[in-house]
Amino acid sequence: MIFYLGHIAEEVKVDTKTRLARNKAKSWKYGYDESIDVIIISKDGTLGEIYYVSGLYIGFPEKPDHKEIINWDKTAANQKWQRESTPKGLTEETQFNKEYIPFIESQFQKREEGIWIYLNGKAVYIPGTYWFFLSWYKEEDGYPKLRIIQNELMIFWEACKADYRSYGIIHLKNRRAGWSALCNSEKLEVGSKTENKLLGMISKKGADAKKLFKRLVTAFKRLPPFFQPEVDGNTTPKTELIFSEASKKRKTGEKITEGEGLDTVISWANTEGNAFDGDKMFRVSVDECAKWPKDVPFSQYWGVVKTCLRLGSRIIGKAMVGSTVNAMKKGGSEFKKVWEMSDQLDRNQNNQTKSGLYRLFIDAAFCIEGFFDLYGFSIVEDPEKPVLNELNEYKAIGSATFLKNELDSLKDEPEEYNEQLRQFPRSERDAFRDEATDCSFNLNKILEQVDHNENELLPEDVETGNLTWENGIQGSTVKWNPNPKGRFWIAKGCHPTEDFRNKKEKKLINGITAWAPTATHIGCFGVDPYNRSKTVDSRGSKGSAHLSTKTNTSSLPNEAFIVEYIDRPATVELFFEDMLMMMVYFSMPMLCELSNEKFLTMIKNRGYRHFSMNNPFKNWAELSDTEKEYGGIPPQDAKVGEQQFYAIESYIEDYIGVAREKGNRKEGEMGFMPFTRTLMQWKDVDPTQRTKFDAYISSSLSRLGNQKLEIKMKPKETRSIPFTRYNNSGNTSVRL
């Protein structure tokens, strides 16, 4: 049933006896059934198989008897979709004739309940909205071709409509996947049978919405007479389509009396922040909203639309939100904000997502033109023998190989490679890729490393856990405690070895006696402590720390990040303690921002002053009194900011992604950086507003600490004296 976007529910949501009894009574209700946590999309009172699709449990109608399924009498090879043609002689004038009543009634039933059909031996349920699209939505010369992936999209949409908790769908589109036509078809189908409703459309520009509306009017005029309601006004409207009488079977000559008309309107709006504001909307399609202009940020506009879809706390309308994604600076980031708030697995106390929408991403491999077989199934994997596609061509490879070949041809063209992935995404991350010019660093290398981490790294390649003092005694031995939700992330095999773990020594340096680390030659932590409840962009600030190594002779990898900490413990004091235990456990120093004297005061007062590195760009005599007392580095120093940028820039070029030339690594070798959260901050960082990016700050400080050059005092100059010197200690002077 669901072939691509989900799977049959493994858990038993309802026992067989109850299901069958209620099926017999046809007592299952369309909508969300809280008692079994299932969204029932069946409209005939039955419940069949339940599928788990992108975070939702969707209950299908019960599969009918074999002979009630379309194509039951054909061999599997001949079980294809074929739309029913309008009976000969059925016109607007003859539609009420007796001989056409069975056909018309069957069309209304299929429109309402959907159909079951065998396709190449597989029983497939097609919901009424998609059946209407395939059978009667016609913009151009021909009707749409059945595509299983579109059917699954519309099944998900049906669940969004059925669920009273949902404001609709937000769909991460693929190129030329037919989404706009499906949205138009939905408005025609529901608008032509519903009274006193407003339905609207808006796109990235007013001109685009106008084109969509024109397409809808064209399709409306091509509907069969029994589905086409009468309109009020111009038969080719330019701004709104007003339905004055319902599309329903009537007796010959029967008229709708005053007050029984539909009075339903479909219109389009310019792309403005107040479009449809104040209206009670029944359906809204919001198209290409990841490409909207800066003066109409979609994340703000969604709040306007959401208000239009509810009356008090009750949801009275649904939205079809969909877009391919522009670069982040060109509208993509606004769409991404709403997308991230639309996770159906992350609900608030009202049992709704933060946005109210349910999100759905579809892999581009399921949607490539030319890679659909004769039955509407996607040709994704390479077939054992060539397969005939819908264009009557034989395909020897699948869409996955086709897309891979496209990428392989662009490997030496980083910008084109990145754009190909963004245009034809196989993952959500690909869809939200930036343009290469929008990243301060080498975007291609960062994303190569991210892709490697997602596809090649195993869960056990990064350990998570917490550090504690043995027996709870501060200053004792630090112990590692594995925990799946731990704050510390350590690369596999990168714990400190016994020869320096928990080692420290008392040293007198620059007149200060304090504990000092023993493994300074191996690596350095970078620490960005938080001292604000919120950052400048109003998000909760987190404490961040990274450990990277130098070129060393220990068992730890060379020039590698091996520890990541990005978290906000319950209290800031817990964060301070985490940082101290981290340094003691590895016996390595930290380079810390001087943005939180409270933290560095704690380090000093606990006797660990020499674990806090001094400003690497100054010798001791040049340090300020505060720097001498605590160590650390000024956070707003322009020179430091530049050096942080260069440190990460050079590290990415040398050690991240695929090595394309001989140097620090073998040519073709993939880099080692298992911390994807940090990679993503490197991708997104704006060096002019770096304080928003905790992981960037701490990782760059770690690299600066490892690059620290020992500043040697210049030897005193010895000047030659042009006079003869004598030793006058005795009675007689002796020439020297």
C-alpha positions in Angstrom: 0.0 0.0 0.0 2.6 2.5 1.1 5.7 1.6 -1.0 8.0 4.6 -0.5 7.1 6.9 2.3 6.4 4.5 5.2 5.7 1.0 6.3 2.9 -1.1 7.8 2.6 -0.5 11.6 4.4 -3.2 13.5 2.5 -2.5 16.8 -1.1 -3.7 17.1 -3.2 -0.5 17.3 -6.5 -2.4 17.5 -7.3 -6.1 18.0 -8.7 -8.0 15.1 -12.0 -8.9 16.8 -12.8 -5.2 17.5 -11.8 -4.1 14.1 -13.9 -6.6 12.3 -17.0 -6.0 14.5 -16.8 -2.3 13.9 -16.2 -2.8 10.2 -19.4 -4.9 10.0 -21.2 -2.0 11.7 -19.3 0.5 9.6 -18.8 2.6 12.7 -15.2 3.8 12.2 -15.3 7.6 11.9 -13.1 9.6 9.5 -10.6 11.6 11.5 -8.1 11.2 14.3 -9.0 8.5 16.8 -7.3 9.3 20.0 -8.1 6.0 21.6 -5.8 4.2 19.1 -3.6 7.1 18.0 -4.6 6.6 14.4 -5.7 9.0 11.7 -8.5 7.2 9.8 -8.8 8.4 6.2 -11.5 5.8 5.4 -14.9 7.3 4.5 -16.9 4.1 4.3 -16.9 3.3 8.0 -14.3 0.6 7.8 -10.7 0.3 9.0 -8.1 -1.9 7.3 -4.3 -1.8 7.4 -2.6 0.9 9.4 0.6 2.4 8.0 3.3 4.5 9.7 4.1 7.4 7.4 6.5 10.2 8.4 5.5 10.2 12.1 1.8 9.5 11.5 -0.3 6.4 11.9 -2.7 6.4 9.0 -5.7 4.0 8.9 -6.8 2.9 5.5 -10.3 1.6 4.5 -10.7 -2.2 4.6 -9.6 -3.8 1.3 -12.7 -5.0 -0.5 -13.3 -8.5 -1.9 -11.0 -9.5 -4.8 -13.7 -9.0 -7.5 -14.6 -5.5 -6.2 -11.1 -4.2 -6.9 -10.6 -2.6 -10.3 -8.5 -4.8 -12.7 -9.3 -8.0 -10.8 -10.1 -9.8 -14.1 -6.8 -8.9 -15.8 -3.4 -10.6 -15.6 -0.8 -8.7 -13.5 1.0 -7.5 -16.6 -2.1 -5.8 -17.9 -3.2 -4.3 -14.6 -2.6 -0.6 -15.4 -4.4 2.6 -14.6 -6.9 3.7 -17.2 -9.3 6.6 -16.6 -12.9 6.2 -17.4 -14.1 8.3 -20.3 -17.3 10.2 -20.3 -20.1 8.1 -21.9 -20.9 9.1 -25.4 -23.8 11.5 -25.6 -23.4 12.8 -22.0 -23.5 16.6 -22.2 -24.7 19.5 -20.1 -28.1 19.1 -21.6 -28.4 15.3 -21.3 -26.7 14.8 -17.9 -30.0 14.3 -16.2 -31.1 11.5 -18.5 -31.8 8.2 -16.9 -29.2 6.2 -18.8 -26.4 8.3 -17.4 -27.4 8.2 -13.7 -25.4 5.0 -12.8 -22.2 6.4 -14.3 -22.6 9.8 -12.6 -23.5 8.3 -9.2 -20.4 6.1 -9.4 -18.2 9.1 -10.1 -19.5 10.9 -7.1 -18.9 7.9 -4.9 -15.4 7.5 -6.1 -14.7 11.1 -5.6 -15.9 10.8 -2.0 -14.5 7.4 -1.0 -11.7 6.7 -3.4 -11.0 3.5 -5.2 -9.1 0.2 -4.9 -7.2 -0.9 -8.0 -4.7 -3.7 -8.9 -1.5 -2.4 -10.4 0.9 -5.1 -11.6 -0.5 -7.5 -9.0 -0.5 -5.1 -6.1 -3.7 -3.8 -4.5 -3.5 0.0 -4.2 -5.9 2.4 -2.5 -6.3 5.8 -4.2 -8.1 8.4 -2.1 -10.9 10.4 -3.7 -8.9 13.6 -4.1 -6.2 12.0 -6.1 -8.7 9.9 -8.1 -10.4 13.3 -9.0 -7.1 14.7 -10.1 -6.3 11.7 -12.3 -9.7 11.4 -13.8 -10.9 14.9 -14.3 -8.2 17.5 -13.8 -7.0 18.7 -17.2 -4.9 21.7 -17.9 -3.2 20.8 -21.1 -3.9 18.2 -23.8 -4.0 15.1 -21.7 -5.0 14.0 -18.2 -2.3 13.3 -15.6 -0.5 9.9 -15.4 -0.8 7.9 -12.2 2.3 8.0 -10.1 2.4 6.0 -6.9 4.6 8.6 -5.2 2.0 11.2 -5.9 -0.7 8.9 -4.5 1.3 8.5 -1.3 1.7 12.3 -1.0 -2.1 12.7 -1.4 -2.7 10.0 1.2 -0.5 12.0 3.6 -2.5 15.1 2.7 -5.8 13.2 3.3 -4.5 12.4 6.8 -3.7 16.1 7.4 -7.2 17.0 6.4 -8.7 14.3 8.6 -6.7 15.2 11.7 -8.4 17.9 13.7 -5.0 18.8 15.3 -3.4 19.7 12.0 -3.5 23.0 10.0 -2.3 21.1 6.9 0.9 20.0 5.2 4.3 21.6 4.6 5.9 19.8 1.7 9.6 20.0 0.7 9.1 19.8 -3.0 11.1 18.3 -5.9 11.3 19.9 -9.3 8.4 19.3 -11.6 6.6 16.9 -9.2 3.2 18.2 -10.0 2.5 19.9 -6.6 1.0 23.1 -8.0 -1.5 21.1 -10.1 -2.4 18.9 -7.1 -3.1 22.0 -5.1 -5.3 23.4 -7.8 -7.2 20.1 -8.1 -7.8 20.1 -4.4 -9.4 23.5 -4.5 -11.6 22.6 -7.4 -12.6 19.3 -5.9 -13.5 20.7 -2.5 -14.6 24.1 -3.6 -17.2 22.8 -6.1 -19.1 20.9 -3.4 -18.8 23.0 -0.3 -21.0 26.0 0.7 -19.9 29.4 1.8 -16.2 28.9 1.8 -13.2 31.0 0.9 -10.3 29.3 -0.9 -7.1 31.1 -1.8 -3.7 30.8 -3.4 -0.5 32.8 -3.0 3.0 32.3 -4.5 6.4 33.9 -4.5 5.1 36.8 -6.6 1.7 38.0 -7.5 2.3 37.2 -11.1 3.0 33.6 -10.2 -0.3 33.3 -8.2 -2.1 34.8 -11.1 -0.7 32.1 -13.5 -1.7 29.4 -11.0 -5.2 30.9 -10.9 -5.4 30.9 -14.7 -4.4 27.3 -14.8 -7.2 26.5 -12.2 -9.8 28.3 -14.4 -8.7 26.3 -17.4 -9.0 23.0 -15.5 -12.4 24.1 -14.1 -13.8 24.8 -17.6 -12.8 21.3 -18.7 -14.6 19.5 -15.8 -17.5 17.2 -16.9 -20.8 18.9 -16.6 -21.9 16.9 -13.6 -18.9 18.1 -11.6 -19.0 21.7 -12.8 -21.0 24.1 -10.6 -22.5 27.2 -12.1 -20.4 30.3 -11.6 -21.5 33.8 -10.8 -20.1 36.4 -13.3 -17.5 36.1 -16.0 -16.8 32.5 -17.3 -13.1 33.4 -17.6 -12.5 35.3 -14.3 -9.1 36.9 -13.6 -9.2 37.4 -9.9 -11.9 35.1 -8.3 -14.0 32.2 -9.3 -17.4 32.2 -7.6 -19.5 29.1 -7.5 -23.2 29.9 -7.2 -24.7 26.5 -7.5 -23.5 23.1 -6.4 -22.1 20.3 -8.6 -24.6 17.6 -7.8 -27.0 15.4 -9.6 -30.4 17.0 -10.0 -33.6 16.0 -11.8 -34.2 17.5 -15.2 -35.1 21.2 -14.9 -34.6 21.3 -11.1 -33.2 24.6 -9.9 -31.6 25.5 -6.6 -33.7 27.9 -4.6 -32.4 31.1 -3.2 -30.3 30.4 -0.1 -29.1 27.0 -1.3 -26.3 28.2 -3.5 -22.7 27.5 -2.8 -21.4 31.1 -2.6 -17.9 29.6 -2.5 -15.0 31.7 -3.8 -11.5 30.7 -5.1 -9.2 33.7 -5.5 -5.5 34.6 -5.6 -3.6 37.3 -3.7 -0.4 39.3 -4.2 2.6 38.3 -2.1 2.1 40.7 0.8 2.4 40.2 4.5 -1.4 40.8 5.1 -2.7 38.7 2.2 -6.0 37.0 3.3 -5.6 38.6 6.7 -9.0 38.6 8.6 -10.6 36.1 6.2 -11.9 32.8 7.3 -10.1 30.5 4.9 -11.2 26.9 4.1 -8.3 26.0 1.9 -5.1 28.0 1.2 -2.2 26.9 -1.1 1.0 28.7 -0.3 3.4 28.0 -3.2 7.1 28.5 -3.5 7.3 30.1 -0.1 11.0 29.3 0.3 11.6 31.8 -2.5 9.6 34.7 -1.1 11.1 38.3 -1.1 12.8 39.6 2.0 10.0 42.1 2.7 7.5 39.2 3.1 9.3 36.6 5.3 7.4 33.4 5.2 8.0 32.5 8.8 6.1 35.7 9.8 3.4 35.3 7.1 2.6 31.8 8.3 1.3 33.4 11.5 -1.2 35.4 9.4 -2.4 32.4 7.5 -2.7 30.2 10.6 -5.0 32.7 12.2 -7.2 32.6 9.1 -7.6 28.8 9.4 -9.0 28.8 12.9 -12.0 30.0 14.8 -11.0 30.3 18.5 -9.2 27.1 19.2 -11.0 25.1 16.5 -9.2 24.5 13.2 -11.7 25.3 10.4 -9.4 25.2 7.3 -6.3 23.6 6.0 -3.2 24.8 4.2 -1.2 23.2 1.4 2.3 24.7 1.9 5.0 23.6 -0.5 8.2 24.8 -2.1 11.5 23.9 -3.6 14.1 25.6 -1.5 16.1 28.7 -2.4 19.5 29.4 -0.8 19.2 30.4 2.8 19.7 34.1 2.2 17.1 34.1 -0.6 14.1 32.9 1.4 15.2 29.4 2.3 16.0 30.2 5.9 12.4 31.5 6.5 10.9 28.4 5.1 13.3 26.3 7.2 12.2 28.0 10.4 8.6 26.8 9.8 9.8 23.4 8.6 11.7 22.8 11.8 8.6 23.8 13.8 6.4 21.3 11.9 7.9 18.0 13.2 4.9 15.8 14.0 7.1 13.9 16.5 7.6 17.2 18.5 4.2 18.4 19.8 3.1 21.0 22.3 0.7 20.5 25.2 -2.2 21.0 22.8 -0.9 17.9 20.8 0.0 20.1 17.9 3.3 20.8 16.2 4.8 24.2 16.9 3.6 25.5 13.5 0.5 23.4 13.4 1.6 21.9 10.1 2.8 18.3 9.3 5.9 18.1 7.3 6.7 15.7 4.4 9.9 15.3 2.4 10.1 13.1 -0.6 13.4 11.8 -2.0 14.1 13.1 -5.5 14.8 9.6 -6.7 11.1 8.8 -6.5 10.1 11.7 -8.7 12.4 11.9 -11.7 10.6 12.2 -15.1 11.3 9.1 -17.2 11.8 6.8 -14.2 8.2 5.6 -13.8 7.2 2.2 -15.1 4.0 1.5 -16.9 2.1 1.0 -13.7 3.2 4.3 -12.0 5.9 2.8 -9.7 9.2 4.6 -9.5 12.2 2.9 -11.0 14.8 3.7 -8.3 17.2 0.8 -8.2 18.9 -0.7 -11.2 16.6 -3.3 -12.7 17.9 -6.8 -13.4 16.8 -6.3 -17.0 15.7 -3.1 -18.8 12.3 -1.8 -17.8 9.8 -0.1 -20.1 9.0 3.3 -18.7 5.9 5.5 -19.1 7.5 7.3 -22.1 7.9 3.9 -23.9 11.6 3.9 -23.3 13.7 1.1 -21.9 15.6 1.9 -18.7 18.7 -0.1 -17.8 19.5 1.9 -14.7 17.4 3.4 -11.9 17.0 7.0 -10.8 19.4 6.5 -8.0 22.2 5.6 -10.4 21.1 8.4 -12.7 21.4 11.0 -10.0 24.7 9.6 -8.8 26.1 9.8 -12.4 25.0 13.4 -12.6 26.9 14.2 -9.3 30.0 12.2 -10.3 30.3 14.3 -13.5 30.4 17.5 -11.3 32.9 16.5 -8.6 35.5 18.8 -10.0 32.9 21.7 -10.2 32.1 22.4 -6.5 29.4 25.0 -7.1 27.6 23.0 -9.8 27.9 19.8 -7.6 26.3 21.6 -4.7 23.5 23.1 -6.8 22.7 19.7 -8.3 22.2 18.3 -4.8 20.0 21.2 -3.8 17.9 21.0 -6.9 17.4 17.2 -6.7 17.7 16.4 -3.0 17.9 12.9 -1.7 17.8 14.1 2.0 16.4 17.0 3.9 19.9 18.3 4.4 20.5 18.4 0.6 17.3 20.4 0.1 18.5 23.0 2.6 21.9 23.4 1.1 23.2 26.9 0.7 24.7 28.3 -2.4 28.4 27.9 -2.3 28.8 31.7 -2.3 26.7 32.0 0.8 29.2 30.0 3.0 32.2 31.8 4.4 34.2 28.6 4.1 34.6 25.8 1.5 31.0 24.6 1.4 31.6 21.6 -0.8 34.2 20.2 1.6 32.0 20.7 4.6 29.0 19.0 3.0 31.2 16.2 1.7 32.2 15.6 5.3 28.6 15.8 6.5 27.4 13.4 3.8 30.2 11.0 4.9 29.2 11.2 8.5 25.5 10.5 7.7 26.2 7.6 5.3 29.4 6.0 6.7 29.7 6.7 10.4 28.1 4.2 12.8 26.4 5.3 16.0 29.2 3.7 18.0 31.8 5.9 16.2 31.0 8.7 18.7 30.6 7.9 22.4 28.3 10.1 24.5 28.5 10.4 28.3 29.2 12.6 31.3 32.2 13.1 33.5 32.1 12.9 37.3 34.5 13.2 40.2 35.1 9.9 41.8 32.9 9.4 44.9 31.6 13.0 44.3 34.8 14.5 45.7 36.0 17.5 43.8 39.6 17.5 42.9 39.8 13.7 42.9 40.0 11.4 39.9 37.6 12.1 37.0 35.6 9.2 35.7 33.8 8.6 32.4 30.2 7.6 32.5 28.6 6.5 29.2 25.1 7.9 28.7 23.1 8.1 25.4 22.0 11.6 26.4 25.4 12.7 27.7 26.8 16.2 27.3 30.2 15.0 26.1 30.7 13.5 22.6 34.0 11.7 22.2 35.3 10.1 19.0 35.7 6.4 19.3 39.0 5.3 20.7 40.0 8.9 21.7 39.8 8.7 25.5 43.1 9.8 27.2 45.5 6.9 27.8 46.7 6.0 31.3 50.0 7.8 30.9 48.3 11.2 31.0 44.7 10.6 32.1 43.9 12.5 35.3 47.6 13.6 35.5 48.5 17.1 36.8 51.6 18.7 38.3 52.2 21.7 40.6 54.3 24.3 38.8 55.6 27.8 39.5 55.1 29.8 36.3 55.4 33.6 36.2 55.2 33.7 40.0 52.0 31.7 40.2 52.0 28.2 41.8 49.1 26.1 40.5 48.2 22.8 38.9 49.4 22.4 35.3 48.4 19.8 32.6 50.9 17.2 31.5 49.7 16.7 27.9 50.0 20.2 26.5 52.1 18.8 23.7 49.1 16.7 22.5 46.2 19.1 22.2 44.2 22.0 23.5 40.5 22.6 24.4 38.7 25.7 23.1 35.9 26.9 25.4 33.1 29.3 24.8 31.4 29.8 28.2 27.9 31.3 28.3 27.0 34.2 30.5 23.8 35.4 28.9 20.3 33.9 29.1 19.8 34.7 25.4 22.0 35.5 22.5 21.5 38.4 20.1 19.0 36.4 18.0 16.9 35.5 21.1 17.9 31.9 21.3 19.2 30.2 24.4 23.0 30.4 24.5 24.9 27.1 25.1 28.2 26.4 26.5 30.6 24.9 24.0 33.9 23.2 24.1 36.1 21.3 21.6 39.3 19.4 21.9 41.6 19.1 18.8 45.0 17.6 18.7 48.3 18.7 17.3 50.7 16.5 15.4 51.7 14.2 18.2 53.3 10.8 19.0 50.5 9.6 21.3 47.8 7.0 20.3 45.4 9.9 19.5 44.9 11.0 15.9 46.9 13.9 14.6 45.3 17.3 13.8 41.8 16.0 14.6 38.8 17.1 16.6 38.1 14.4 19.1 35.8 16.0 21.7 32.6 18.0 21.2 30.5 19.6 23.9 27.5 21.8 23.0 25.0 21.9 25.8 23.3 24.0 28.5 23.2 22.1 31.8 20.6 23.0 34.4 22.9 25.5 36.1 25.9 27.5 34.9 27.9 26.0 37.8 27.4 22.5 36.3 28.8 23.8 33.1 31.9 25.2 34.9 32.4 21.9 36.6 32.1 20.0 33.4 34.8 22.1 31.8 37.2 21.6 34.8 36.7 17.8 34.8 37.2 17.7 31.0 40.6 19.4 31.3 41.7 17.2 34.2 40.5 14.0 32.5 42.5 14.7 29.4 45.3 16.7 31.3 45.2 19.3 28.5 44.8 23.1 28.8 42.1 25.3 27.4 42.0 28.5 25.5 38.9 30.3 26.8 37.1 33.5 25.9 37.4 36.1 28.6 33.7 36.7 28.4 32.9 35.1 31.8 35.3 36.0 34.6 33.1 34.0 37.0 34.2 30.8 35.2 37.8 31.7 35.1 37.7 32.9 38.7 36.5 29.4 39.6 39.3 27.8 37.7 41.9 30.0 39.4 40.4 29.6 42.9 40.3 25.8 42.6 44.1 25.9 41.9 44.1 25.2 38.1 45.3 28.6 36.8 47.9 26.9 34.5 45.1 24.9 32.8 43.9 28.3 31.4 46.2 29.3 28.5 47.3 32.9 28.1 46.5 35.0 25.1 48.6 33.3 22.3 49.3 36.7 20.6 51.1 38.3 23.5 54.0 37.6 25.7 53.6 37.8 29.5 54.8 41.3 29.8 52.2 42.5 27.3 49.2 40.9 29.0 46.7 43.0 30.9 46.3 42.5 34.6 43.1 40.6 34.0 44.8 38.3 31.4 47.6 37.7 33.8 45.3 36.8 36.6 42.9 34.5 34.7 44.4 33.6 31.3 42.0 33.6 28.3 41.6 35.7 25.3 39.5 38.9 24.7 36.2 38.0 22.9 35.9 41.3 20.9 39.5 41.6 19.7 39.4 42.2 16.0 42.8 40.5 15.5 41.7 37.4 17.4 38.5 37.3 15.4 40.5 37.3 12.1 42.8 34.6 13.4 39.8 32.4 14.5 38.4 32.6 11.0 41.8 31.8 9.3 42.3 28.9 11.7 39.0 27.2 10.7 39.4 28.1 7.1 42.8 26.5 6.8 41.7 23.5 8.8 38.7 22.9 6.5 40.9 23.1 3.4 43.5 20.8 4.9 41.5 18.2 6.8 37.8 18.3 5.9 36.1 16.5 3.0 37.9 14.8 0.1 41.6 15.6 -0.4 41.9 16.6 -4.0 45.7 17.2 -4.0 48.7 15.8 -2.2 49.5 17.6 1.0 48.5 16.8 4.6 46.5 13.8 3.4 46.6 11.3 0.6 44.8 12.4 -2.5 41.2 11.1 -2.4 41.2 10.5 1.3 38.1 11.5 3.3 38.7 13.7 6.3 38.0 12.8 9.9 35.5 15.0 11.7 32.7 13.0 13.3 30.9 16.0 14.8 28.2 17.0 12.4 26.7 19.7 14.7 30.0 21.6 14.5 30.3 21.1 10.7 26.9 22.7 10.3 27.9 25.7 12.4 30.9 26.1 10.2 28.6 26.1 7.2 26.2 28.7 8.7 28.6 31.0 10.5 28.7 34.7 9.8 32.2 35.8 10.9 30.8 39.3 11.5 28.2 38.0 14.0 30.2 35.1 15.3 28.9 35.3 18.9 25.8 33.5 17.7 27.8 30.4 16.8 29.0 28.7 20.0 30.6 25.7 18.3 32.5 27.9 15.8 34.0 29.9 18.7 35.2 27.0 20.8 36.5 25.0 17.8 38.4 28.0 16.5 39.9 28.7 19.9 41.0 25.1 20.1 42.9 25.5 16.8 44.4 28.8 18.0 45.6 27.1 21.1 47.3 24.4 19.1 49.0 26.9 16.8 50.4 28.9 19.7 54.0 30.0 18.9 56.3 30.3 21.8 57.4 33.9 22.0 61.0 34.0 22.9 62.5 37.1 24.5 65.1 38.7 22.4 68.7 38.2 23.7 70.3 41.3 25.0 72.5 42.9 22.4 76.3 42.9 23.1 78.0 46.0 21.7 81.8 46.0 21.1 83.7 48.9 22.9 86.4 50.5 20.9 88.8 51.1 23.8 91.5 48.9 25.5 90.3 47.5 28.8 92.5 46.8 31.9 92.2 44.8 35.1 93.1 47.2 37.9 92.6 44.9 40.9 96.3 44.6 41.7 99.3 47.0 42.1 99.9 46.8 38.4 97.2 47.2 35.8 97.0 44.2 33.5 95.7 44.6 29.9 92.7 42.4 29.2 
